[in-house]
Amino acid sequence: MLSISYLMTYAQTAETFRQPYPLGEKLSPNPNFTGEVWLAPLSERKELNVPMANVTFEPGCRNSWHSHKAGQLLISTAGIGYYQEKGQPARRLFPGDIVEIAPDVEHWHGAAPDSWFAHIAITANPQNNAAVWLSPVSDEQYRKATSEAENRYTESNKALSAREQAIVAVASYTGKGDLEHLRQALTRALEVGMTINEINEVLIHAYAYCGFPRSLRAIQIFMQVVDARKANGINDAVGREASTSPNDKSRYELGRDVLAEISGMPADAPKTGYAVFAPAIERFLKEHLFADLFERDLLTYRERELATVSVLAGVGGVEPMAYGHMGICLHLGITAEQLSALLNIVETNLGEAYSEPLRGVLNQLTEKR
């Protein structure tokens, strides 16, 4: 029986697949492609001598082994895909990735098994270029190439538990706003035993770092996932509600003390930086984030910090905040190896553009320690 995540992936259509360029006309059935593919010419002025086209692949679609007499350039624009040269490992492609294909190099490219994919194909030296089509990429060749790339970090990622890996995937997709792949991560989180309320807590926690719009959209997607599973006879455990311990502290004092506990910084340390420049945000952080959210006991402090770093990785461009929270992770006993596994998951799911900046942050922290 087809898995629920498979069905959800294919619920997306060529028309609803979000990409920056036109879909164009369907090429398939075509002897040089396995699966359905669309082509949209992008360049009109022939005197420029740079033919370009947008190519869209459905999940699992790929072209046959082939080469170009004068080479080719590919620019990934949407979804997740693969490129493989003969005798080399497959390269996982994300939006923004560029592939330079030398003349006469045998290769193939196409979509990931669970993702739509689009790239711009640029014909180099069109006056003397031609595609030389060879044999189709068999199902076994495709499965082996894509699974090897997807499973590159499987062993090292065991530094995190299956539950922690699921939290990282859900949080990073939420931070980026990648709702289609978030569906699969949410399904995986349920499959490893997380309750509906625990997963909801990850999505609620995320709003403090990526905003209400992405948090709410992620919750809406989760509702669809749960409803689809229920329609297929799968009743996921709702789990308990969050509980908090009574105390006589003000919310500011509680948040201040929680932050001191998880960071190792004295609660009475002098205020600096944004806390001095914009004192209201410092109060909101203490009262709401570290008191209201961190005190909800559906997730441990450790799990919340893993989720936080993952959301920040998905948001991108917030390395100073990632530095602080990765430092908190280390203080809580999360090892550098486990943070590296977190970034492996981010790299596999979102691409190196999202993982590499934080690998630099992790290196700074480990060198400092």
N, C-alpha and C positions, 0 to 999 in steps of 0.2 A: 504494500500500500504506500502511496506517495506520502512523504512527510508533510506536516503542516507548513514548515518553513518553505519547502519547495513550492507548494501551492500558492503561498503568499508572494513569493518572488515572481511567479508567473502571473499573478493578478495584475501586475504592472504591464502596460502595453506600450507599443512603439509610440503611440500618441501621447501617453501620459509620462513617458520617460523624459525627465527634465535635462535639456542640453542647450548650449548657446547657439547652435546652428540648425538650419532646416533638416527635417527628416529625409526629404526627397522621395524618390521612387523605389519601390521594392525591386531588388535584382533577382531574388530567388523565385522559383528553383533555378539554380545555377550550378553547373558541374564543378566550378572552382570553389564552392562554399558548402560547408555542412551546416545547415540551419538557415534561418531567415536573416536577410541583410538588406539594408537600404542605402542608396547613394544619392547625394545632392552635390552637384558641381558648385563650387564657390567662386571660381575665377572666370571672368568673362572676356577680358582683353587678351587676345591671343598674342599680341605683340609684346606683352610682358614676358612671355615664354616661361610661365610658372603655373602649370595646371595644378589646381587644388580641388579636393572634394571632401565632403563630410561623409564618413562611413559609419553606419549604426548597426550594431550586432545585437541580436537577442541573446539571452543567457545561453551559454554553451556553443554559440555559433563561432566558427573560425573558418579562415580560408585554407586552401591546400598549401602544401609545400610549394614554394616558388622562389624565383629570384628576379632581379631587375638588371638589365644590361648596363644601365648607367646609375643605379642606386635609387634610393627613395628616402623621404623623411616622413615620420609620423609624429603628430602632436596629439596626445590624449586630451580629451575635453570633458568627458563625463563618464560616470560609472567606473567599473573596474575591469581591466582586460589583461591580456598576456601577449608577450612577444618571445619567440624562441628561434634561435639560430641552430642549424644542424649541429649536433654534437655538444651543445651547450645547455645549461639549465635554463628553464623558462624565467623570464623577467615579469614580475607583476607590475601592471601599469595603473597609474592614478592620474586624475586631471592635472595637467601641467607637465607631465613627463614627456620627454622628447626622445625619439629613437632615430638614430642615424644608421641607415642600412647601406653598406658598401656595395659596389657593383658585383654581381654574380654570387652573392651570398645567399644560400638556401635558407629559407625561414618561413614562419607562419605567424599570424597574429589574429586575435579575436577576443571574445568576451570571456569572463570568468564563468564557471558553471552556475553561479547563483547571482549574477549581476548583468544588467544591460551595460553596454559599452559603446562609446563613440570616439572616433579619432579623425583628425584631418590627415589625409594622405596627399603628400606633395611629390609630384613627379620631377625628379632631377634630370637635367639635360634631355628634355622631351624630344629633341630633334633626332636623337639616336638611341632612345631608350625603348625597351620593350619588356613586358613581363613574360617569363618563361614558366609556364605552369607544369608542375610535376604531379606527384601522387597526393591523394587526400590525407589529412591527418586523421589516423584511425581513432576510434573511441579509446582504445587502450593507450595510444601515444598521448592523447589529450589528457586522459585521467592521470597518467603518470606524471606528466609535466606540471599540471596544475596542482596536484596533491603534494608533490615535492616542494613546490614554492610555498604552499599554504602551511605545510608541516615543518618548515625550516627550523622553527624554534620550539617544536613540541617538547623536546626533552628539557631544555633549559627553562621553559615556562612552568614546569612542574614545581618550581620553587614557590609558586602560588597554588593554593588549593583550587579545585574546580569552581567552587563558589566565588572565590576572589577573582578568578579569571573572568567569570560571567559578569561580575560587578564592573570590572575594568572595561569590558566590551560595551556593556549597556551605557556606562557613563561617558565613554569617549565618543560613541556615536551620537549621544544626546548633545554633547558639547559642540560637535560639528554641525548638528542638525541633519544628519544623514538618516532619514526616516525609513527608507526602504531596507537598508541593512540593519537598522535598529530592530526591525521586526524579527529577524533571525536571531539576534542577540537576546532579545526578550524571551523567545521560545527556548533558547539554550538555557537561560537562567531558570526557567521553570523546570526544564528537564533535569537540571542538577540539584533540584530540591528546594529552591528558594520559593517562599510563599508569595502570593499576590501582594500582600501588604509590605513585605520586605523589598520587593522590586519597586513598588510604588515609592517607598522611602528613598531609594536611590534617585528616582526621578524628581521627587520633592526636594531632596538635598541639592540637586543640580541647579535649581533655579537661583540659588545664592551666587553661583559662579558663571552661569550663562544666560540668566534672565528668565522671566516668566514665560515669554513666548515659546522658547524651545522646550522648557520643562512641560508646559501644558500640551504642546503638540506631541511630545513623547508619551505623555499620559494618555492622550487620545489614541495614539497608535497601540499602546498597551491594551486599552479597552477592546480594540478590534482584534488583537491577538487572542485575548482571553475568550471573547465571544466566538471566534472562529474555532478555537479548540473545543469549546463547549458544544458547538454545533456538530463537531466530529466525535462527540461522546467522551471528551477528556474534561474532567472536572478538577481543576487545579485547586490546591489548598489555599484558602484565603489567609489563614494565619491569625495570630493575635494582633490586637491594637497596641500602639505605643503606650508606655506608661512612664511616668516621671516620679522621682523621689521627692517627697515634700521637704522643704527647707525654709529657713527664715531669712534668706538672703534676698536682696533686691535682684532684679534681672541683670542689672549691670554688674553687680558683684559676682553673681553666679557665672556670667559669661567671662568675666575677668579671670576668675579662678579656674574655669575649664581651660581657657587658653594657656594659663600658666602651667597647668598640669600636662597638657599635651605637647607644649613647646619647650618646657624646661626653663623658660624665662621668668624671672621674678614678677609677681603680680604688681609690685609697687615700682617697677622699673620706670625711669623717666620717659615721658612721652616724646616721640620724635616723629619726623616726617609727616605723613598725611594726618596723623593724630593731632598734630599741632596746627597744620595748615587748614584742615577741614575737620574740626572736632566732632561735628555731627555724625560723620561717617564712622568715626571710631566708636561712638556710643551705639550706633545701629549695629555695628559688627558685634560688639560685646553683648548687647541685649537680645538681639534677634538670632544672629548666626550661631554664636557660641553658647548662648543660653537656650533659646527656643528650639533650635534644630539639633545641636550636638547632644542635648539632654534627652532626646527621644531615643529610646533604647532598642529600637528594631535593628539598628546597626551599631556595631562597636565603634569606638574612636578609630581603631585601625582601619576598619572597612570604610568609614567616612573619609579618611584621608586618602586611601587608595582611590575612592570615587572622585575626590576633589582633584587630585593630580590628573586623573584620566579625563575629567571634564575640561580642565585647563589645557591639556594636550589637544583636545578636539577644538577648543576655541582658537588656540594659536596666538602667538604674539604677546603672551603674558608671562614671559620668562621670570621677571622678578617675583611674581606671585607663586609661580611653580617652585622657585628656589626656596621660598619660605615654607611651602607645604611639603616639599620633599625633605626639607630639614626636619619638619615635624614627624614625617614618616620614620626617619632614621632614629629620632628620639624615642618613638613608640616601639622600637624594636624591629621595624620592617627593615630588612637588609638591603644593601646595594644590589645584591643579586636579584632580590624580589622586585626592586624598582626597575632593574634592567628587564625583567620578564614583563612587567607592566608596559614598558616601552616597546618590547617585541610585539605585544598584542596590538598596540597603537600602530606600529609600522605595518604589520600584516593587514590591518583593517583600514587604515587611513592613508598610509604611505609615509615615506621617509621625511617628507616636508613637515610632518607633524611630530615625528619621533626624534629626529636629529637635534633640533634645538634643545630638547629636554635631556638628551644624552649629554650634551655639553654642560647643562646645569648639574646633572648627576656627577660628572667628572669633577666639576669645581667643588662640590660638596665632599666627595670622597677624598680629594686631595687635601682639603682643609682639615678633615678629621684625621 
